[in-house]
Amino acid sequence: MEEGPPPPENLARDHTGVPPKRLRKFVYENGREYGNDSYYMPCDQAENDRLAIHHRIYTHALKGKLTTTPVTSDTRRILDLGTGPGHWAVAMARQYPHTEIVGIDMAVWDIETTEESVGCTGVNWEIDDLDVWGVEDDFDDLKRRLERYDMAHDYANREPLSASKAAKLKGHTSASDSSQPHTPSDSAYESYALEPEAQPGWHFSEPFDLIYMRGMKGVFAYWEGVYDEIYKNLNPGGWLEVVDFDMSLPNIEQGVDNFPFPTLAKLYLGVMQAAFKSGRPVGTFYMHPTYLDDAGFTNIKQTYVNVPIGQWPEDEEQRTIGKMHLVCIMEMLESMLLRYLTQWGDASKDHWTMEEVQSMIEVGKGEIMDWASGTDRFGNIREGWCASYKWIIGRKPLDARDRREM
Ligand SMILES: C[S@@+](CC[C@H](N)C(=O)[O-])C[C@H]1O[C@@H](n2cnc3c(N)ncnc32)[C@H](O)[C@@H]1O
């Protein structure tokens, strides 16, 4: 990890009274700029440009719509968690000018350019670290879960992880299990520990009618806590929407050895292994309905859309999107892999060099180009390649207690 030169002064404007970007701490690593020393994706101009393209893809997938939740005249306050450069937030502000929109992120992004692109400044930007829980600290449990991870069976890690850390979220540890009575003669008895521990949580001044998060895989380790906080910070009748995607991997169900692209397979597995080693597993498991159900949400509904990757579709509009999608995925390789593999490594070694990651990415890109353009290494012509985009929504019941009573 290096501290690099200060970024150019015009990279970002600050809207919240925190020091301007040039005075804030950023982490410069392997030629990229990161918002902190743990989240795996960068927050520099290249990533900003990639997220701008990705926003168009998400919107295209919904045929121009920005949300699958009902936005009505009663929808007053909207929160975009992990807003990044704020493309969704500014688009919502333009489409629903009667709403008050808050975009929150731990990194300072080039918000000014996003606002200029739609001619709209109706979003309140806040800078804050939402991860009040930290990493998964039971590394043995993580190791067991990684061993159970089966790329051929669940390549995108979609199955929910066990709710192993409910105790942490409730603020106890097994050593001070309050379900067991203690007496002053117990070594575990601690008269000064009788006050309840402070609960980790978010503190917004007012609740919201819609809380949205997109592209947040790998951000948190304690998703149960995230959904509880979202629930608490919604008005009764308010909606949650979570959006993300994963790529289909051709023939993967027949085993990694039959996957036509060995380098991509190694990189894909490397991402999973590095994420587990980092203490924040990655995958779309966090969008499983059980998380919403457990937190108390009702009216849970999922929407899936397949979006083409590459120029294979015959339909001209789909082909344009497929081309954009391909560019976005090529760029995403470095954004996702560089920190994961240099900082945590895969199962084979703890740290890759930047050069090793970059040269694997080049080979991986070649494989993607082969795939996207027609044949695999076995000479098979394949069906079109897609990524699966998913929206999951849930509603806080109208008769739920509001936050002040919880
Ligand atoms: C893949 S980007 C998605 C950005 C945006 N939602 C979009 O769809 O364009 C993930 C975002 O999560 C933010 N993030 C990561 N860790 C965070 C944390 N602990 N607190 C707040 N934001 C965080 C990153 O800075 C980044 O902007």
The ligand as a Tripos MOL2 file, in Angstrom:
@<TRIPOS>MOLECULE
LIG
   27    29     1     0     0
SMALL
NO_CHARGES

@<TRIPOS>ATOM
      1 C1        -19.8740   -1.0160   -6.8090 C.3       1 LIG1
      2 S1        -20.0690    0.5570   -6.0840 S.3       1 LIG1
      3 C2        -21.7830    0.8890   -6.4600 C.3       1 LIG1
      4 C3        -22.0750    2.3700   -6.5110 C.3       1 LIG1
      5 C4        -23.5300    2.7390   -6.8600 C.3       1 LIG1
      6 N1        -24.4660    2.1440   -5.9240 N.3       1 LIG1
      7 C5        -23.8650    2.3500   -8.2750 C.2       1 LIG1
      8 O1        -24.6370    1.3990   -8.4560 O.co2     1 LIG1
      9 O2        -23.3630    3.0010   -9.1880 O.co2     1 LIG1
     10 C6        -20.1410    0.2370   -4.3340 C.3       1 LIG1
     11 C7        -20.1550    1.4990   -3.4980 C.3       1 LIG1
     12 O3        -20.1990    1.1520   -2.1190 O.3       1 LIG1
     13 C8        -19.4200    2.1100   -1.4200 C.3       1 LIG1
     14 N2        -19.0190    1.5600   -0.1240 N.ar      1 LIG1
     15 C9        -18.1810    0.5370    0.1100 C.ar      1 LIG1
     16 N3        -18.0270    0.3460    1.4400 N.ar      1 LIG1
     17 C10       -18.7880    1.2740    2.0590 C.ar      1 LIG1
     18 C11       -19.0400    1.5880    3.4220 C.ar      1 LIG1
     19 N4        -18.4710    0.8980    4.4070 N.pl3     1 LIG1
     20 N5        -19.8760    2.6180    3.7030 N.ar      1 LIG1
     21 C12       -20.4440    3.3250    2.7040 C.ar      1 LIG1
     22 N6        -20.2540    3.0750    1.3940 N.ar      1 LIG1
     23 C13       -19.4300    2.0620    1.0690 C.ar      1 LIG1
     24 C14       -18.2330    2.3310   -2.3460 C.3       1 LIG1
     25 O4        -17.5070    3.5070   -2.0280 O.3       1 LIG1
     26 C15       -18.9210    2.3710   -3.6960 C.3       1 LIG1
     27 O5        -19.3200    3.6680   -4.0160 O.3       1 LIG1
@<TRIPOS>BOND
     1     1     2 1
     2     2     3 1
     3     2    10 1
     4     3     4 1
     5     4     5 1
     6     5     6 1
     7     5     7 1
     8     7     8 2
     9     7     9 1
    10    10    11 1
    11    11    12 1
    12    11    26 1
    13    12    13 1
    14    13    14 1
    15    13    24 1
    16    14    15 ar
    17    14    23 ar
    18    15    16 ar
    19    16    17 ar
    20    17    18 ar
    21    17    23 ar
    22    18    19 1
    23    18    20 ar
    24    20    21 ar
    25    21    22 ar
    26    22    23 ar
    27    24    25 1
    28    24    26 1
    29    26    27 1
@<TRIPOS>SUBSTRUCTURE
     1 LIG1         1 GROUP 0 **** ****
